[in-house]
Amino acid sequence: MWLLLTFFLLTSAAQDGDKPLEDEECVPHSQPWQVALFEGGRFNCGASLISPLWVLSAAHCQTRFMRVRLGEHNLRKHDGPEQLRTVSLVVPHPGYEARSHRHDIMLLRLAQAARLTPQVRPVALPWRCPQPGEACVVSGWGLVSDNEPEATGSPQPQVKLPDTLHCANISIIPDPSCNKDYPGRLMNTMVCAGVEGGGTDSCEGDSGGPLVCSGVLQGIVSWGDVPCDTTTKPGVYTKVCRYLDWIRETVRRN
């Protein structure tokens, strides 16, 4: 089964010239809702804590043996605030379609409630849909660019999987603009985000992670264009505001 795991490497024309804008390591624990999903001992996807018992991610991140890590920053180090939880219930959206990415959303119920701390706390769900141009932050452990040239002297930036959580400042792309990049593929349950006039790369490692705008969870990393090093298209997110009734009803029933 084909799985697109997504992260965003930003390259755009800055005001002071063609200087690339790139994601950077997040201030540790500045995204306390960020969740790392593991399949056994292998990192698989990102997700968001939305209550002490519930985590929201992308449906295409579903695996058989999922574990949840909260309060993470460096996946290879134990810093103290981390919490490990097992998953007692997996609820992908019943209408999820892998081919079209329709309804790419999934709820996970934790077997034991998260202990809320300054490093572990839920993100608010939206009360409105995101607005074009709205500033957002996407975060995750997906591929990032490494501009240091290789020993061969190649000037091309390389990509690598980081140990630490990375953040990127992007904004909501208007639907008409995104429809030009993905004709016939964008649905009203999806929203695009990136850098106008620049590029947004889709790479392995960050699906299911949060797009937080004005302090609320507006998107779930879903899909985008490939390959990572040449695309100029924005990333596409599941639009959380379209699923509030489904989220609330699922939580109420379980």
Secondary structure, DSSP 8 states (H G I E B T S, - for coil): ---------EE--BTTBS-----EE--TTSSTTEEEEEETTEEEEEEEE-SSSEEEE-GGG--SSEEEEES-SBTTS--S--EEEEEEEEEE-TT-BTTTTBT--EEEEESS----BTTB---B--SS---TT-EEEEEESS-EEE-S--TT---S-EEE--SB-EEEEEEEE-HHHHHHHSTTT--TTEEEEE-TTSEE---TT-TT-EEEETTEEEEEEEE--S-TTT----EEEEEGGGGHHHHHHHHHH-
